């Protein structure tokens, strides 16, 4: 796979939760960190994503916000 996005993090799928139209895919990226992606159920099915799969989380964001308490 070749892609222009630079924010790519390798990880392992730990959970796929399907809703009516959207799935939440939880990816363990190491160090106790989990990244959650919301993608269509159709995309999950087409890509064959399931628990235990090795994947790459590709992060595309126009804004990054910081919050403190």
DSSP file (Angstrom, degrees, kcal/mol; ACC not computed):
  #  RESIDUE AA STRUCTURE BP1 BP2  ACC     N-H-->O    O-->H-N    N-H-->O    O-->H-N    TCO  KAPPA ALPHA  PHI   PSI    X-CA   Y-CA   Z-CA
    1    1 A X              0   0    0      0, 0.0     2,-0.4     0, 0.0     0, 0.0   0.000 360.0 360.0 360.0 133.4    0.0    0.0    0.0
    2    2 A X        +     0   0    0      2,-0.0     2,-0.3     0, 0.0     0, 0.0  -0.988 360.0 163.3-121.3 133.8    1.3    3.5   -0.9
    3    3 A X        -     0   0    0     -2,-0.4     0, 0.0     2,-0.1     0, 0.0  -0.994  40.5-134.8-149.8 148.0   -0.5    6.5    0.6
    4    4 A X  S    S+     0   0    0     -2,-0.3     2,-0.1     2,-0.0    -1,-0.1   0.720  73.6 105.9 -79.4 -20.4    0.5   10.2    1.0
    5    5 A X        -     0   0    0      1,-0.1    -2,-0.1     2,-0.1    55,-0.1  -0.375  52.0-164.9 -63.4 135.0   -0.7   10.4    4.7
    6    6 A X        +     0   0    0     53,-0.1     2,-1.5     1,-0.1    -1,-0.1   0.660  68.1  84.5 -95.5 -19.8    2.2   10.6    7.0
    7    7 A X        +     0   0    0     52,-0.5    52,-3.1     2,-0.0     2,-0.4  -0.645  58.3 149.9 -89.2  85.5    0.4    9.8   10.3
    8    8 A X  E     -A   58   0A   0     -2,-1.5     2,-0.5    50,-0.2    50,-0.2  -0.974  22.5-175.0-122.9 128.6    0.4    6.0   10.1
    9    9 A X  E     -A   57   0A   0     48,-2.5    48,-3.2    -2,-0.4     2,-0.2  -0.981  18.2-138.8-128.3 121.7    0.5    3.8   13.2
   10   10 A X  E     +A   56   0A   0     -2,-0.5     2,-0.3    46,-0.2    46,-0.2  -0.511  40.1 140.7 -75.7 144.2    0.7    0.0   13.1
   11   11 A X  E     -A   55   0A   0     44,-2.5    44,-2.5    -2,-0.2     2,-0.4  -0.943  46.2 -99.2-164.8-173.9   -1.5   -1.9   15.5
   12   12 A X  E     -AB  54  28A   0     16,-1.9    16,-2.9    -2,-0.3     2,-0.3  -0.981  35.7-115.0-125.9 133.7   -3.7   -4.9   16.1
   13   13 A X  E     + B   0  27A   0     40,-2.8    39,-3.0    -2,-0.4    14,-0.2  -0.501  33.4 173.6 -67.8 125.0   -7.5   -4.9   16.1
   14   14 A X  E     +     0   0A   0     12,-2.9     2,-0.3     1,-0.4    13,-0.2   0.607  65.0   7.4-106.8 -18.0   -8.8   -5.7   19.6
   15   15 A X  E     - B   0  26A   0     11,-1.3    11,-2.7    35,-0.1     2,-0.4  -0.943  49.5-164.0-164.3 140.6  -12.5   -5.1   19.0
   16   16 A X  E     - B   0  25A   0     -2,-0.3     2,-0.6     9,-0.2     9,-0.2  -0.980  13.8-174.0-126.4 117.8  -15.0   -4.5   16.2
   17   17 A X  E     - B   0  24A   0      7,-2.5     7,-2.6    -2,-0.4     2,-0.4  -0.946  10.6-154.3-116.2 114.2  -18.4   -3.2   17.3
   18   18 A X  E     - B   0  23A   0     -2,-0.6     5,-0.2     5,-0.2     2,-0.1  -0.716  13.1-177.8 -91.1 134.8  -21.0   -2.9   14.5
   19   19 A X        -     0   0    0      3,-2.2     4,-0.0    -2,-0.4    -1,-0.0  -0.254  53.1 -69.0-105.7-160.3  -23.9   -0.5   14.8
   20   20 A X  S    S-     0   0    0     -2,-0.1     3,-0.1     1,-0.1    -2,-0.0   0.903 123.6 -13.3 -62.5 -42.4  -26.8    0.1   12.4
   21   21 A X  S    S+     0   0    0      1,-0.2    20,-2.2    20,-0.1    21,-0.4   0.519 128.2  60.6-133.0 -19.3  -24.5    1.7    9.7
   22   22 A X  E     - C   0  40A   0     18,-0.3    -3,-2.2    19,-0.1     2,-0.4  -0.909  59.8-152.5-123.0 142.9  -21.2    2.4   11.4
   23   23 A X  E     -BC  18  39A   0     16,-3.8    16,-2.2    -2,-0.4     2,-0.6  -0.867  10.2-142.0-109.6 146.9  -18.6    0.2   13.1
   24   24 A X  E     -BC  17  38A   0     -7,-2.6    -7,-2.5    -2,-0.4     2,-0.6  -0.952  17.3-164.9-105.4 120.1  -16.1    1.2   15.8
   25   25 A X  E     -BC  16  37A   0     12,-3.1    12,-2.6    -2,-0.6     2,-0.5  -0.926   4.2-156.7-109.0 115.7  -12.8   -0.5   15.3
   26   26 A X  E     -BC  15  36A   0    -11,-2.7   -12,-2.9    -2,-0.6   -11,-1.3  -0.823  10.4-167.8 -96.9 126.9  -10.5   -0.4   18.3
   27   27 A X  E     -BC  13  35A   0      8,-3.1     8,-2.9    -2,-0.5     2,-0.7  -0.961  17.5-141.6-121.1 123.5   -6.8   -0.8   17.5
   28   28 A X  E     +BC  12  34A   0    -16,-2.9   -16,-1.9    -2,-0.5     6,-0.2  -0.753  20.0 179.4 -82.0 114.6   -4.1   -1.4   20.1
   29   29 A X  E     -     0   0A   0      4,-2.2     5,-0.1    -2,-0.7    -1,-0.1   0.258  48.4 -98.3-102.6  10.9   -1.1    0.6   18.9
   30   30 A X  E >  S+ C   0  33A   0      3,-0.6     3,-1.7   -18,-0.1    -1,-0.3  -0.057  97.6  68.3  96.5 162.9    1.2   -0.4   21.8
   31   31 A X  T 3  S-     0   0    0      1,-0.3     3,-0.1    -3,-0.1    -1,-0.0   0.754 127.2 -63.4  62.2  25.7    2.2    1.2   25.1
   32   32 A X  T 3  S+     0   0    0      1,-0.3     2,-0.4     0, 0.0    -1,-0.3   0.625 102.8 136.0  75.8  12.0   -1.3    0.7   26.5
   33   33 A X  E <   -C   30   0A   0     -3,-1.7    -4,-2.2     2,-0.0    -3,-0.6  -0.792  36.0-165.8-100.3 136.0   -2.8    3.1   23.8
   34   34 A X  E     -C   28   0A   0     -2,-0.4     2,-0.5    -6,-0.2    -6,-0.2  -0.973   3.8-161.0-119.5 132.2   -5.9    2.3   21.9
   35   35 A X  E     -C   27   0A   0     -8,-2.9    -8,-3.1    -2,-0.4     2,-0.5  -0.948  10.6-154.9-108.9 132.2   -7.0    4.2   18.7
   36   36 A X  E     -C   26   0A   0     -2,-0.5     2,-0.4   -10,-0.2   -10,-0.2  -0.928   7.2-167.0-111.8 129.9  -10.7    3.9   17.8
   37   37 A X  E     -C   25   0A   0    -12,-2.6   -12,-3.1    -2,-0.5     2,-0.7  -0.938  11.8-149.6-114.3 136.2  -11.8    4.4   14.2
   38   38 A X  E     +C   24   0A   0     -2,-0.4     2,-0.3   -14,-0.2   -14,-0.2  -0.922  34.1 155.7-103.1 112.5  -15.5    4.9   13.1
   39   39 A X  E     -C   23   0A   0    -16,-2.2   -16,-3.8    -2,-0.7   -18,-0.0  -0.877  46.2 -83.3-132.4 164.8  -15.9    3.5    9.6
   40   40 A X  E  >  -C   22   0A   0     -2,-0.3     4,-1.9   -18,-0.2   -18,-0.3  -0.288  31.2-123.3 -68.0 153.1  -18.9    2.1    7.7
   41   41 A X  H  > S+     0   0    0    -20,-2.2     4,-2.4     1,-0.2     5,-0.2   0.863 114.7  59.0 -60.3 -35.7  -20.0   -1.5    8.1
   42   42 A X  H  > S+     0   0    0    -21,-0.4     4,-2.8     1,-0.2    -1,-0.2   0.903 104.1  49.5 -60.8 -42.0  -19.5   -1.8    4.4
   43   43 A X  H  > S+     0   0    0      2,-0.2     4,-2.5     1,-0.2     6,-0.2   0.906 109.6  51.6 -64.6 -41.6  -15.8   -0.9    4.7
   44   44 A X  H  X>S+     0   0    0     -4,-1.9     5,-1.8     1,-0.2     4,-1.0   0.931 114.1  44.1 -59.3 -45.7  -15.4   -3.4    7.6
   45   45 A X  H  <5S+     0   0    0     -4,-2.4     3,-0.3     2,-0.2    -2,-0.2   0.922 113.7  48.9 -66.2 -45.2  -16.9   -6.1    5.4
   46   46 A X  H  <5S+     0   0    0     -4,-2.8    -1,-0.2     1,-0.2    -2,-0.2   0.877 117.3  41.6 -63.7 -38.2  -15.0   -5.2    2.2
   47   47 A X  H  <5S-     0   0    0     -4,-2.5    -1,-0.2    -5,-0.2    -2,-0.2   0.601 104.4-131.3 -84.8 -11.9  -11.7   -5.1    4.1
   48   48 A X  T  <5 -     0   0    0     -4,-1.0     2,-0.2    -3,-0.3    -3,-0.2   0.838  37.6-178.1  66.7  33.2  -12.5   -8.2    6.1
   49   49 A X      < +     0   0    0     -5,-1.8     2,-0.3    -6,-0.2    -1,-0.2  -0.472   9.6 156.7 -72.0 130.1  -11.5   -6.5    9.4
   50   50 A X    >   -     0   0    0     -2,-0.2     3,-2.1   -35,-0.0   -37,-0.3  -0.965  49.2 -68.9-147.7 164.0  -11.7   -8.8   12.4
   51   51 A X  T 3  S+     0   0    0     -2,-0.3   -37,-0.2     1,-0.3     3,-0.1  -0.250 118.2  26.6 -54.0 134.4  -10.3   -9.1   16.0
   52   52 A X  T 3  S+     0   0    0    -39,-3.0    -1,-0.3     1,-0.3   -38,-0.1   0.225  87.5 134.7  95.8 -13.2   -6.6  -10.0   15.9
   53   53 A X    <   -     0   0    0     -3,-2.1   -40,-2.8   -41,-0.1     2,-0.5  -0.403  57.0-125.4 -69.3 143.8   -5.9   -8.5   12.5
   54   54 A X  E     +A   12   0A   0    -42,-0.2     2,-0.3    -3,-0.1   -42,-0.2  -0.799  44.5 163.1 -85.2 129.7   -2.8   -6.5   12.0
   55   55 A X  E     -A   11   0A   0    -44,-2.5   -44,-2.5    -2,-0.5     2,-0.5  -0.826  37.7-121.6-138.2 174.0   -3.7   -3.1   10.5
   56   56 A X  E     -A   10   0A   0     -2,-0.3     2,-0.6   -46,-0.2   -46,-0.2  -0.991  19.2-143.8-122.7 121.5   -2.4    0.4   10.0
   57   57 A X  E     -A    9   0A   0    -48,-3.2   -48,-2.5    -2,-0.5     2,-0.6  -0.768  15.9-160.9 -82.4 119.3   -4.3    3.4   11.5
   58   58 A X  E     -A    8   0A   0     -2,-0.6     2,-0.6   -50,-0.2   -50,-0.2  -0.918   5.8-157.0-105.7 117.7   -4.0    6.2    9.1
   59   59 A X        +     0   0    0    -52,-3.1     2,-0.5    -2,-0.6   -52,-0.5  -0.849  15.1 177.2-105.6 120.4   -4.8    9.5   10.8
   60   60 A X        +     0   0    0     -2,-0.6     2,-0.4   -55,-0.1    -2,-0.0  -0.967  14.9 159.1-120.8 112.9   -6.0   12.5    8.7
   61   61 A X        -     0   0    0     -2,-0.5     3,-0.1     1,-0.1    -2,-0.0  -0.997  34.2-165.7-139.8 134.5   -6.8   15.6   10.7
   62   62 A X  S    S+     0   0    0     -2,-0.4     2,-0.4     1,-0.2    -1,-0.1   0.707  85.3  34.0 -87.1 -21.4   -7.0   19.2    9.8
   63   63 A X        -     0   0    0      2,-0.0     2,-0.5     0, 0.0    -1,-0.2  -0.987  60.0-164.4-133.7 143.0   -7.1   20.3   13.4
   64   64 A X        -     0   0    0     -2,-0.4     2,-0.3    -3,-0.1    -3,-0.0  -0.987  17.6-162.7-125.0 120.4   -5.4   18.9   16.6
   65   65 A X        -     0   0    0     -2,-0.5     2,-0.4     2,-0.0    -2,-0.0  -0.768   5.1-155.3-105.7 149.4   -6.9   20.3   19.8
   66   66 A X        -     0   0    0     -2,-0.3     2,-0.4     2,-0.0    -2,-0.0  -0.970  11.2-174.1-121.9 136.7   -5.3   20.2   23.3
   67   67 A X        -     0   0    0     -2,-0.4     2,-0.3     2,-0.0    -2,-0.0  -0.972   2.9-173.1-130.3 147.2   -7.3   20.3   26.5
   68   68 A X              0   0    0     -2,-0.4    -2,-0.0     1,-0.0     0, 0.0  -0.946 360.0 360.0-132.9 156.6   -6.2   20.5   30.1
   69   69 A X              0   0    0     -2,-0.3    -1,-0.0     0, 0.0    -2,-0.0   0.403 360.0 360.0 -94.5 360.0   -8.1   20.3   33.4
